Amino acid sequence: DDPSFDQLLKEAGVKDKKDHKPTLDKKSLSGDDIRRGMGSVAGRAAACYAGQQGTAAVKLTVGPTGQVQKVSVSGVFAGTPVGACVEAAVRGATFPAWDGGPQTISYSYLLQEK
């Protein structure tokens, strides 16, 4: 039985390509990626409404794995239970992974009676 091409490469000391971290075509998040990620938690953020209508201004940092690393709410809801609720909701957002550094995103949710 002839050795496989992969076997010959291994014997020649050529590293298996699977050892390398996959490079992603995506170099950053697109506007659509951001809208989808933030939209996926909009219902949870809206559920934070507690009688005071206003805009929860959210600033978040998303790591290249697509996970939210940091969230803060500014404006009328900063430092309030409603703001903390919105921060917790946004922490659950996920985004596609990309090949690059963390990205900071500003986004806002209008909190109002349904």
C-alpha positions as CSV (number, residue, x, y, z in Angstrom):
1,D,0.0,0.0,0.0
2,D,1.5,3.4,-1.0
3,P,1.8,6.0,1.8
4,S,-0.8,8.8,1.6
5,F,0.3,12.3,0.5
6,D,-0.4,13.5,4.1
7,Q,1.8,10.7,5.5
8,L,4.6,11.7,3.1
9,L,4.3,15.4,4.2
10,K,4.5,14.4,7.8
11,E,7.6,12.3,7.2
12,A,9.1,15.2,5.4
13,G,8.5,17.4,8.4
14,V,5.8,19.5,6.8
15,K,3.4,20.6,9.5
16,D,-0.3,19.6,9.3
17,K,-2.2,22.7,8.3
18,K,-4.9,21.9,11.0
19,D,-2.4,22.9,13.7
20,H,-2.6,26.6,12.6
21,K,-5.3,28.9,14.0
22,P,-7.8,29.3,11.3
23,T,-7.7,32.7,9.7
24,L,-11.0,34.3,9.4
25,D,-12.1,36.2,6.3
26,K,-13.9,38.7,8.5
27,K,-11.6,41.5,9.7
28,S,-14.2,43.4,11.6
29,L,-17.9,43.5,12.4
30,S,-20.2,44.9,9.7
31,G,-23.2,47.1,10.4
32,D,-25.4,44.1,9.7
33,D,-23.5,42.0,12.2
34,I,-23.9,44.7,14.9
35,R,-27.7,45.1,14.1
36,R,-28.2,41.4,14.3
37,G,-26.2,40.9,17.5
38,M,-27.9,43.9,19.3
39,G,-31.3,43.0,17.8
40,S,-31.0,39.5,19.3
41,V,-31.2,41.0,22.8
42,A,-33.5,43.9,22.1
43,G,-36.5,42.1,23.7
44,R,-34.5,41.4,26.9
45,A,-33.3,45.1,26.9
46,A,-36.9,46.3,26.3
47,A,-38.1,44.1,29.2
48,C,-36.0,46.3,31.5
49,Y,-38.5,49.2,31.2
50,A,-39.7,50.1,34.7
51,G,-42.0,53.1,34.2
52,Q,-39.5,55.7,33.0
53,Q,-39.4,56.2,29.3
54,G,-36.0,57.0,27.9
55,T,-33.0,55.9,25.8
56,A,-30.5,53.5,27.3
57,A,-27.2,54.5,25.6
58,V,-25.0,51.4,25.5
59,K,-21.3,51.2,24.9
60,L,-19.9,47.8,24.5
61,T,-16.6,46.2,23.6
62,V,-16.8,42.9,21.7
63,G,-13.8,40.6,21.5
64,P,-12.7,38.9,18.2
65,T,-14.3,35.7,19.5
66,G,-17.7,37.4,19.2
67,Q,-18.3,37.6,22.9
68,V,-19.1,40.8,24.7
69,Q,-16.2,41.8,27.0
70,K,-17.4,45.0,28.5
71,V,-20.8,46.9,28.7
72,S,-21.7,50.2,30.2
73,V,-25.0,52.2,30.0
74,S,-24.8,56.0,30.0
75,G,-27.5,58.7,30.0
76,V,-30.6,58.7,32.2
77,F,-30.3,55.0,33.1
78,A,-26.5,55.1,34.1
79,G,-26.0,53.6,37.6
80,T,-29.7,52.6,37.9
81,P,-31.3,49.2,38.3
82,V,-32.7,49.7,34.8
83,G,-29.2,50.4,33.4
84,A,-27.9,47.3,35.2
85,C,-30.7,45.3,33.6
86,V,-29.9,46.6,30.1
87,E,-26.2,45.8,30.7
88,A,-27.0,42.3,31.7
89,A,-29.2,41.9,28.6
90,V,-26.5,43.2,26.3
91,R,-23.9,40.9,27.8
92,G,-25.9,38.0,26.3
93,A,-25.4,39.3,22.7
94,T,-23.1,37.3,20.5
95,F,-21.5,38.3,17.2
96,P,-19.6,36.5,14.5
97,A,-15.9,35.9,15.2
98,W,-13.4,37.9,13.2
99,D,-9.6,38.2,12.7
100,G,-8.6,41.4,14.4
101,G,-8.7,43.3,17.7
102,P,-11.7,44.1,19.9
103,Q,-14.3,46.5,18.6
104,T,-16.2,49.2,20.6
105,I,-19.8,49.7,19.6
106,S,-22.2,52.4,20.7
107,Y,-25.9,51.5,20.5
108,S,-29.1,52.7,22.0
109,Y,-32.4,51.2,23.0
110,L,-35.6,53.2,23.5
111,L,-37.3,51.9,26.7
112,Q,-41.0,52.6,26.7
113,E,-44.3,51.2,27.7
114,K,-45.5,48.5,25.3
